[in-house]
Amino acid sequence: MQWEQVLAPRMGRMKASEIRELLKLLDQPDIISFAGGIPDPALFPVAAFQGALTAALAPGKADAALQYSVSEGYLPLRQWLAAHMTGLGIPCGVDNILITSGSQQALDYLGKLMIGTGDTVLVNWPTYMGALGAFNAYEPVYDRLDPRDNRGAAEYTAKAAEAGGRVKFAYLSVDFANPTGETIPRADRERVLDLADDLGAAIVEDAAYQALRFDGEAVPPILALEIARKAKTGGSIEDCRTIYCGSFSKTLAPGLRVGWVCAASPVIGRLVLMKQAADLHSSTLNQMAIADVAANLFESHVAGLREVYKARRDHMLAALSREMPKGVSWTRPEGGMFVWITLPETMDGAALLARSLETERVAFVPGRAFFADGSGGNTIRLSFSRADEAAIDEGIRRLGRLIAAD
Ligand SMILES: Cc1ncc(COP(=O)(O)O)c(C=O)c1O
């Protein structure tokens, strides 16, 4: 079969990354890995999920748990989320919440909802590579979003028109971002709102790590800032252009694939149509389990996670200060899972990974894949979420040695 003859043009944008091949080596037992941005499985609330699943499958409940259900999502979970979002400064009701199969599905749906071939999406340089992967299927053009560069709406619009489309939305990983670990300050969030207003564009706010703040002051979600603006003239979430994507993956369990979108109800309504067409609904049983565990222990469980991840972050930052040679700089995240390293300009993160796996047996993610224009070759992402303190000390020592020798 000549598959090229039947593939859609969009497949040209969907390529397996070369680093994935290298990262296959991660399963080897002697590798110290700072690569995956995933939770430590030792911290999963296993007993709580066992109880929740047993309860969901008990007589009287099992019929609903194992049956098809509504595309919007399991109502008690949407109710819990509406209260949770209200607590974050986003007053809303269940009609503003859609349950998705992880926030990754929300990114795919939002691409499908808004991007026509050649339309422009504004993203940070770097940004979450999974968002680029999701949007790429809809064949957008990317333009660099830097709230401080003073480019006005007219400049963005002209560039988008040159590419044959218009600016549809800005996508931002807002708190302890994947990959940089940085948090977008309040003033920059306000600037993005101003710009989106001027452009008539939407904002996709990816808050996957929002709950994992270790220190510093919480920054209001962009959607909360926008609601506060609208409230001055009697408006509400229904008047907002910001679409908030949340996830239980980093707080409770990624394997259950439960995330959510919070937005104006007309947006939710359209996403519901999309979900009906794509997968009908997210797993009923998984939603019931998440609803039960979230209602019983979300706050206390996340408090425990913060403590463990904070200690690992502190340990990694201390090790970097001790071990990194001159010319290397890194971010100091206030939460999340990532530290972002900038190497001397002449160094290449992918080449460093290949050497590191061969000689030092330390894994990380080269930064280039996070840049929509393929720049950023001298950057790498380290995750501190899964390594214990001894592995962090040893891994950073080896990495420092490798970089110094380059
Ligand atoms: C910034 C960001 N957004 C979204 C996701 C997708 O997460 P999930 O689909 O598990 O909710 C991830 C996963 O790593 C992420 O880092």
The ligand as an SDF file (V2000), in Angstrom:
LIG
                    3D

 16 16  0  0  0  0  0  0  0  0999 V2000
    1.1950   22.3500   29.9550 C   0  0  0  0  0  0  0  0  0  0  0  0
    0.4760   21.0520   29.7700 C   0  0  0  0  0  0  0  0  0  0  0  0
   -0.7660   21.0650   29.2900 N   0  0  0  0  0  0  0  0  0  0  0  0
   -1.4580   19.9370   29.1010 C   0  0  0  0  0  0  0  0  0  0  0  0
   -0.9020   18.7120   29.3650 C   0  0  0  0  0  0  0  0  0  0  0  0
   -1.7250   17.4810   29.0940 C   0  0  0  0  0  0  0  0  0  0  0  0
   -2.0570   16.8590   30.2720 O   0  0  0  0  0  0  0  0  0  0  0  0
   -3.3260   15.8980   30.4440 P   0  0  0  0  0  0  0  0  0  0  0  0
   -3.8810   15.6060   29.1020 O   0  0  0  0  0  0  0  0  0  0  0  0
   -2.8020   14.7000   31.1270 O   0  0  0  0  0  0  0  0  0  0  0  0
   -4.3000   16.6920   31.2750 O   0  0  0  0  0  0  0  0  0  0  0  0
    0.4000   18.6290   29.8700 C   0  0  0  0  0  0  0  0  0  0  0  0
    1.0260   17.3130   30.1290 C   0  0  0  0  0  0  0  0  0  0  0  0
    2.1830   17.1790   30.3710 O   0  0  0  0  0  0  0  0  0  0  0  0
    1.1010   19.8360   30.0730 C   0  0  0  0  0  0  0  0  0  0  0  0
    2.3630   19.8320   30.5290 O   0  0  0  0  0  0  0  0  0  0  0  0
  1  2  1  0
  2  3  1  0
  2 15  2  0
  3  4  2  0
  4  5  1  0
  5  6  1  0
  5 12  2  0
  6  7  1  0
  7  8  1  0
  8  9  2  0
  8 10  1  0
  8 11  1  0
 12 13  1  0
 12 15  1  0
 13 14  2  0
 15 16  1  0
M  END
$$$$
